[in-house]
Amino acid sequence: EYDEFMRFEQKCFAETEAINNAVFDLLAKTEKTDNILIAGDLSFNGEKESHKGFIKLLNELRAKGKNIYVVTADHDFKNEDNKCYGYTTEKGKFEVEATRRNELYDLYYEFGFKNAIAVDKQHLSYVAQIADGVRLLALNNDGSPTAHKTFDDEQIEWIKEQAKKAREDNQMMFAMNHYPLLPGQPIFSVISSAVQKNASYITDVLADEGVH
């Protein structure tokens, strides 16, 4: 069953631990990096043990003096009717503990929410002052069944409110979001599941509000 799963696996599942350890070791050693931003998909399909392992790495990196800001995304939780699976030689494929969306705020509280100057808990979004004159608008958009992968009207109003405060306080604000608004590769523009819905509209809203 594991071999069958790996035939179509595209996330470097077997290599992820080694990749993460190498990247985090590099980040810990660099002297020019103060703030680290991670824009979602922090776990393997919402497995609870995957989150615990990743948070351990985040804590070790924070102990090196780095400020870490994350947002979660659709691969970080499972709805009640969906399950997570692991594989062993003895058991083959078996169910493992999944993470629900309402657990993500507490799991990642230390990495963005705790020191935020504004929090939209319903949408798992926040604003952080990451340097003098610079604010991060950290956006999540996986909570609404009717506005999945985009922002509902309530969140749009919250974004406008925070952008207005940034302008009034003479702060440069930039946004971090999981789904590409401006595709980094041409192929993303033709993969509907990999692109922010209403990207053109959202980009215009952010630009009109002075958000980078």
C-alpha positions in Angstrom: 0.0 0.0 0.0 2.9 2.4 0.8 4.5 1.6 -2.6 1.2 2.2 -4.4 0.8 5.6 -2.5 4.3 6.6 -3.4 3.7 6.0 -7.1 1.7 9.2 -7.3 3.0 11.1 -4.4 4.2 14.6 -5.3 5.2 16.2 -2.0 8.6 14.6 -1.3 6.9 12.6 1.5 9.8 10.3 2.1 12.4 13.1 2.0 10.6 15.8 3.8 12.2 15.3 7.2 15.7 15.5 5.7 14.8 18.6 3.7 13.2 20.4 6.6 16.2 19.6 8.9 18.6 20.9 6.3 16.6 24.1 5.6 16.1 24.9 9.3 19.7 24.3 10.0 20.6 26.8 7.3 18.2 29.4 8.6 19.5 29.0 12.1 23.0 29.7 11.0 22.4 32.7 8.8 23.2 36.0 10.5 21.3 38.2 8.1 17.8 36.7 8.7 15.7 38.2 11.5 12.2 37.3 10.3 11.0 34.0 8.7 7.7 33.8 6.9 6.1 30.5 6.1 2.9 30.7 3.9 0.9 27.6 4.7 0.9 23.8 4.2 2.9 23.2 7.3 2.0 19.6 7.7 1.4 16.5 5.7 -2.3 16.5 5.0 -3.2 17.7 8.6 -1.6 14.8 10.5 -1.3 15.7 14.1 2.1 14.1 14.5 3.3 16.1 11.4 2.3 19.4 13.1 4.0 18.4 16.3 7.2 17.6 14.5 7.1 20.9 12.6 6.4 22.9 15.7 9.4 21.4 17.3 11.5 22.7 14.5 9.9 26.1 14.8 10.7 26.2 18.5 14.3 25.3 17.9 14.6 28.0 15.3 13.0 30.6 17.6 15.5 29.7 20.3 18.2 30.8 17.8 16.7 34.3 18.0 14.5 34.2 14.8 11.1 35.7 14.6 8.7 33.3 12.9 5.4 34.1 11.3 3.2 31.4 9.7 -0.3 31.0 8.2 -2.0 27.7 7.7 -3.6 26.4 4.6 -5.8 23.6 3.3 -3.3 20.8 3.8 -3.0 21.6 7.5 -6.4 20.2 8.6 -9.1 17.7 7.9 -12.8 18.2 8.2 -14.8 15.8 10.4 -15.6 13.4 7.5 -12.0 13.2 6.3 -9.2 11.0 7.7 -5.4 10.9 7.8 -3.4 7.8 7.1 0.1 6.4 7.9 1.9 3.4 6.7 4.0 0.7 8.4 5.3 -2.7 7.2 3.3 -4.4 9.9 0.0 -2.5 9.5 0.1 -1.4 6.0 -2.2 1.7 5.7 -3.8 2.7 8.9 -5.7 5.8 10.3 -3.7 8.3 12.3 -4.9 11.3 14.4 -6.1 14.3 12.2 -6.0 18.0 13.0 -9.2 20.0 12.9 -9.3 23.6 11.8 -10.4 24.9 15.2 -7.1 23.5 16.6 -4.8 25.5 14.4 -5.0 28.8 16.3 -3.7 27.2 19.5 -1.1 25.0 17.7 0.5 28.0 16.0 -0.4 30.7 18.6 3.3 31.4 19.3 4.2 32.0 15.7 2.2 35.1 14.7 -0.9 35.3 16.8 0.7 35.9 20.2 2.4 39.2 19.3 0.0 40.3 16.7 -1.4 43.9 16.8 -4.7 42.7 15.3 -6.2 39.2 15.0 -9.1 37.9 12.9 -9.5 34.6 14.7 -12.4 33.4 12.6 -10.3 33.6 9.5 -7.0 32.7 11.2 -5.5 35.9 10.0 -3.4 38.6 11.8 -1.3 41.7 11.5 2.2 41.8 12.9 4.7 44.6 13.3 7.8 42.9 12.0 10.1 45.9 11.9 10.1 49.7 12.3 7.7 51.0 9.7 6.8 47.5 8.3 3.6 45.5 9.0 2.8 42.0 7.8 -0.8 41.2 6.8 -0.9 37.4 7.3 -4.0 36.0 5.5 -5.7 32.7 5.6 -8.8 31.9 3.5 -9.7 28.2 4.1 -12.5 28.6 6.6 -15.6 29.5 4.6 -17.3 26.7 2.6 -18.7 29.4 0.3 -15.6 31.4 -0.1 -12.9 28.7 0.0 -9.6 29.9 -1.5 -10.7 33.5 -1.5 -11.9 36.1 1.0 -15.5 36.5 2.1 -17.0 40.0 2.5 -16.3 40.1 6.2 -12.6 39.3 5.7 -12.4 41.9 2.9 -13.7 44.6 5.3 -11.2 43.5 8.0 -8.3 43.7 5.4 -9.5 47.2 4.4 -9.7 48.3 8.1 -6.1 47.0 8.8 -4.8 48.6 5.7 -6.3 52.0 6.6 -4.7 51.8 10.1 -1.4 51.1 8.5 -1.7 54.1 6.2 -2.7 56.3 9.2 0.3 55.1 11.2 2.6 55.7 8.2 3.4 52.0 8.0 4.3 50.0 4.8 2.1 46.9 4.8 2.7 43.8 2.7 0.6 40.6 2.5 1.4 36.9 2.9 -1.1 34.5 1.5 -0.9 30.8 0.7 -2.6 30.8 -2.8 -0.8 32.7 -5.5 -2.4 36.0 -6.5 0.4 36.6 -9.0 1.5 33.1 -10.2 5.2 32.6 -9.7 5.2 30.1 -12.6 3.0 30.2 -15.7 1.8 26.7 -15.1 0.0 27.8 -11.9 -2.4 30.0 -14.0 -3.9 26.9 -15.6 -4.2 24.8 -12.4 -7.5 26.0 -10.8 -6.8 24.3 -7.4 -3.4 26.1 -7.1 -4.6 29.6 -7.7 -6.4 32.2 -5.5 -10.0 32.5 -6.6 -10.9 36.0 -7.8 -7.2 36.8 -7.9 -7.6 39.8 -10.1 -10.2 41.4 -7.8 -8.3 40.6 -4.7 -5.1 42.0 -6.2 -6.9 45.2 -7.1 -8.4 45.5 -3.5 -4.9 45.1 -1.9 -3.3 47.6 -4.4 -6.1 50.1 -3.9 -5.6 49.9 -0.1 -1.8 50.4 -0.5 -0.9 46.8 0.5 2.1 45.4 -1.3 
